[in-house]
Amino acid sequence: MVGSLQPGLGGAVIAHDVSREALESRVNEDPFVAENIVTAELLEIEPKKADERLSFLLG
């Protein structure tokens, strides 16, 4: 899932079932990141509750 942070604070990507290394590689290939226009920060979360439709995220 990808979307904008409000109000105009950048963007966010929620990734599932991908290694951190693979995600870092993909993010670093983004043209805006590669050209140092933006910086990326990866934050890991440990979900505890989710809507039934997102229960697969709970591990």
OpenMM code with the backbone's topology and positions (N, CA, C; nanometers):
from openmm import Vec3, app, unit

residues = "MET VAL GLY SER LEU GLN PRO GLY LEU GLY GLY ALA VAL ILE ALA HIS ASP VAL SER ARG GLU ALA LEU GLU SER ARG VAL ASN GLU ASP PRO PHE VAL ALA GLU ASN ILE VAL THR ALA GLU LEU LEU GLU ILE GLU PRO LYS LYS ALA ASP GLU ARG LEU SER PHE LEU LEU GLY".split()
positions = [
    Vec3(0.0851, -0.1162, 0.0000),
    Vec3(0.0000, 0.0000, 0.0000),
    Vec3(0.0902, 0.1231, 0.0000),
    Vec3(0.0550, 0.2224, -0.0766),
    Vec3(0.1309, 0.3466, -0.0879),
    Vec3(0.0348, 0.4635, -0.0745),
    Vec3(0.0798, 0.5704, -0.0112),
    Vec3(-0.0052, 0.6879, 0.0007),
    Vec3(0.0716, 0.8062, 0.0546),
    Vec3(0.0056, 0.9210, 0.0566),
    Vec3(0.0671, 1.0444, 0.1040),
    Vec3(0.0414, 1.0635, 0.2525),
    Vec3(0.1392, 1.1223, 0.3200),
    Vec3(0.1216, 1.1647, 0.4582),
    Vec3(0.0632, 1.3041, 0.4558),
    Vec3(-0.0261, 1.3315, 0.5463),
    Vec3(-0.0926, 1.4615, 0.5488),
    Vec3(-0.0480, 1.5411, 0.6695),
    Vec3(-0.0368, 1.6690, 0.6616),
    Vec3(-0.0562, 1.7545, 0.5443),
    Vec3(0.0753, 1.7750, 0.4697),
    Vec3(0.0907, 1.7138, 0.3561),
    Vec3(0.2059, 1.7338, 0.2684),
    Vec3(0.3393, 1.6997, 0.3314),
    Vec3(0.3423, 1.5944, 0.4127),
    Vec3(0.4657, 1.5588, 0.4825),
    Vec3(0.5451, 1.4489, 0.4134),
    Vec3(0.5098, 1.4149, 0.2929),
    Vec3(0.5811, 1.3092, 0.2213),
    Vec3(0.4890, 1.1937, 0.1912),
    Vec3(0.5463, 1.0759, 0.1837),
    Vec3(0.4676, 0.9587, 0.1489),
    Vec3(0.4994, 0.8417, 0.2385),
    Vec3(0.4204, 0.7375, 0.2256),
    Vec3(0.4387, 0.6171, 0.3053),
    Vec3(0.4146, 0.4943, 0.2190),
    Vec3(0.4854, 0.3891, 0.2510),
    Vec3(0.4676, 0.2593, 0.1864),
    Vec3(0.4510, 0.1569, 0.2972),
    Vec3(0.3500, 0.0750, 0.2878),
    Vec3(0.3348, -0.0369, 0.3798),
    Vec3(0.3655, -0.1627, 0.3004),
    Vec3(0.4656, -0.2355, 0.3464),
    Vec3(0.5097, -0.3556, 0.2750),
    Vec3(0.4874, -0.4782, 0.3626),
    Vec3(0.4585, -0.5891, 0.2988),
    Vec3(0.4340, -0.7154, 0.3698),
    Vec3(0.4986, -0.8290, 0.2916),
    Vec3(0.5550, -0.9236, 0.3652),
    Vec3(0.6108, -1.0454, 0.3057),
    Vec3(0.7279, -1.0151, 0.2125),
    Vec3(0.8147, -0.9243, 0.2561),
    Vec3(0.9358, -0.8905, 0.1817),
    Vec3(1.0468, -0.8690, 0.2841),
    Vec3(1.1672, -0.9121, 0.2533),
    Vec3(1.2771, -0.8935, 0.3473),
    Vec3(1.3148, -0.7463, 0.3551),
    Vec3(1.3729, -0.7074, 0.4654),
    Vec3(1.4169, -0.5691, 0.4810),
    Vec3(1.5187, -0.5348, 0.3735),
    Vec3(1.6098, -0.6275, 0.3447),
    Vec3(1.7123, -0.6035, 0.2433),
    Vec3(1.6507, -0.5784, 0.1061),
    Vec3(1.5511, -0.6582, 0.0694),
    Vec3(1.4843, -0.6409, -0.0597),
    Vec3(1.4094, -0.5077, -0.0639),
    Vec3(1.3461, -0.4712, 0.0471),
    Vec3(1.2740, -0.3449, 0.0520),
    Vec3(1.3706, -0.2270, 0.0438),
    Vec3(1.4820, -0.2332, 0.1166),
    Vec3(1.5827, -0.1269, 0.1103),
    Vec3(1.6338, -0.1104, -0.0321),
    Vec3(1.6599, -0.2219, -0.0988),
    Vec3(1.7079, -0.2174, -0.2367),
    Vec3(1.6068, -0.1495, -0.3279),
    Vec3(1.4826, -0.1875, -0.3139),
    Vec3(1.3775, -0.1289, -0.3984),
    Vec3(1.3607, 0.0198, -0.3717),
    Vec3(1.3622, 0.0588, -0.2450),
    Vec3(1.3487, 0.1996, -0.2095),
    Vec3(1.4668, 0.2787, -0.2644),
    Vec3(1.5864, 0.2246, -0.2526),
    Vec3(1.7058, 0.2945, -0.3005),
    Vec3(1.7092, 0.3093, -0.4525),
    Vec3(1.6328, 0.2278, -0.5234),
    Vec3(1.6242, 0.2383, -0.6688),
    Vec3(1.5233, 0.3448, -0.7138),
    Vec3(1.4419, 0.3934, -0.6203),
    Vec3(1.3461, 0.4987, -0.6539),
    Vec3(1.4231, 0.6191, -0.7062),
    Vec3(1.3846, 0.6756, -0.8210),
    Vec3(1.4601, 0.7872, -0.8790),
    Vec3(1.4754, 0.9072, -0.7854),
    Vec3(1.3741, 0.9369, -0.7060),
    Vec3(1.3835, 1.0505, -0.6142),
    Vec3(1.4843, 1.0238, -0.5031),
    Vec3(1.4916, 0.8997, -0.4583),
    Vec3(1.5894, 0.8620, -0.3558),
    Vec3(1.7288, 0.8564, -0.4180),
    Vec3(1.7397, 0.7925, -0.5352),
    Vec3(1.8696, 0.7765, -0.6012),
    Vec3(1.9341, 0.9114, -0.6346),
    Vec3(1.8527, 1.0103, -0.6670),
    Vec3(1.9049, 1.1435, -0.7031),
    Vec3(1.9110, 1.2384, -0.5836),
    Vec3(1.8924, 1.1830, -0.4628),
    Vec3(1.8988, 1.2615, -0.3383),
    Vec3(1.8009, 1.3782, -0.3349),
    Vec3(1.6867, 1.3615, -0.4006),
    Vec3(1.5813, 1.4627, -0.3950),
    Vec3(1.5034, 1.4458, -0.2642),
    Vec3(1.4845, 1.3214, -0.2236),
    Vec3(1.4197, 1.2893, -0.0973),
    Vec3(1.5048, 1.1861, -0.0242),
    Vec3(1.4830, 1.1751, 0.1046),
    Vec3(1.5463, 1.0684, 0.1816),
    Vec3(1.4372, 0.9732, 0.2290),
    Vec3(1.4730, 0.8486, 0.2401),
    Vec3(1.3777, 0.7468, 0.2838),
    Vec3(1.4168, 0.6977, 0.4223),
    Vec3(1.3157, 0.6752, 0.5032),
    Vec3(1.3364, 0.6201, 0.6371),
    Vec3(1.2466, 0.4977, 0.6489),
    Vec3(1.3055, 0.3842, 0.6821),
    Vec3(1.2278, 0.2618, 0.6974),
    Vec3(1.2015, 0.2393, 0.8456),
    Vec3(1.0752, 0.2236, 0.8779),
    Vec3(1.0334, 0.1967, 1.0150),
    Vec3(0.9614, 0.0635, 1.0176),
    Vec3(0.9978, -0.0213, 1.1115),
    Vec3(0.9309, -0.1503, 1.1253),
    Vec3(0.8286, -0.1408, 1.2368),
    Vec3(0.7140, -0.2025, 1.2137),
    Vec3(0.6118, -0.2087, 1.3178),
    Vec3(0.5784, -0.3551, 1.3445),
    Vec3(0.5290, -0.3803, 1.4644),
    Vec3(0.4820, -0.5134, 1.5006),
    Vec3(0.3324, -0.5015, 1.5282),
    Vec3(0.2498, -0.5309, 1.4277),
    Vec3(0.1056, -0.5123, 1.4438),
    Vec3(0.0481, -0.6055, 1.5508),
    Vec3(-0.0423, -0.5507, 1.6298),
    Vec3(-0.1065, -0.6274, 1.7372),
    Vec3(-0.2545, -0.6525, 1.7097),
    Vec3(-0.3203, -0.5579, 1.6432),
    Vec3(-0.4619, -0.5715, 1.6106),
    Vec3(-0.4825, -0.5269, 1.4674),
    Vec3(-0.5805, -0.5858, 1.4016),
    Vec3(-0.6116, -0.5480, 1.2638),
    Vec3(-0.7562, -0.5843, 1.2344),
    Vec3(-0.8138, -0.5128, 1.1412),
    Vec3(-0.9440, -0.5495, 1.0883),
    Vec3(-0.9331, -0.6919, 1.0339),
    Vec3(-1.0402, -0.7657, 1.0402),
    Vec3(-1.0418, -0.9050, 0.9939),
    Vec3(-0.9851, -0.9193, 0.8526),
    Vec3(-1.0116, -0.8218, 0.7674),
    Vec3(-0.9633, -0.8288, 0.6284),
    Vec3(-0.8128, -0.8147, 0.6194),
    Vec3(-0.7493, -0.7629, 0.7245),
    Vec3(-0.6032, -0.7458, 0.7257),
    Vec3(-0.5364, -0.8400, 0.8255),
    Vec3(-0.6049, -0.9402, 0.8689),
    Vec3(-0.5518, -1.0310, 0.9716),
    Vec3(-0.4248, -1.1022, 0.9267),
    Vec3(-0.4031, -1.1154, 0.7972),
    Vec3(-0.2814, -1.1790, 0.7470),
    Vec3(-0.1559, -1.1007, 0.7876),
    Vec3(-0.1709, -0.9745, 0.8251),
    Vec3(-0.0565, -0.8932, 0.8665),
    Vec3(-0.0095, -0.9253, 1.0073),
    Vec3(-0.0890, -0.9977, 1.0825),
    Vec3(-0.0576, -1.0245, 1.2208),
    Vec3(0.0398, -1.1389, 1.2406),
    Vec3(0.0823, -1.2018, 1.1351),
    Vec3(0.1853, -1.3039, 1.1453),
    Vec3(0.1305, -1.4374, 1.1715),
] * unit.nanometer
topology = app.Topology()
chain = topology.addChain("A")
for resn in residues:
    res = topology.addResidue(resn, chain)
    for name in ("N", "CA", "C"):
        topology.addAtom(name, app.Element.getBySymbol(name[0]), res)
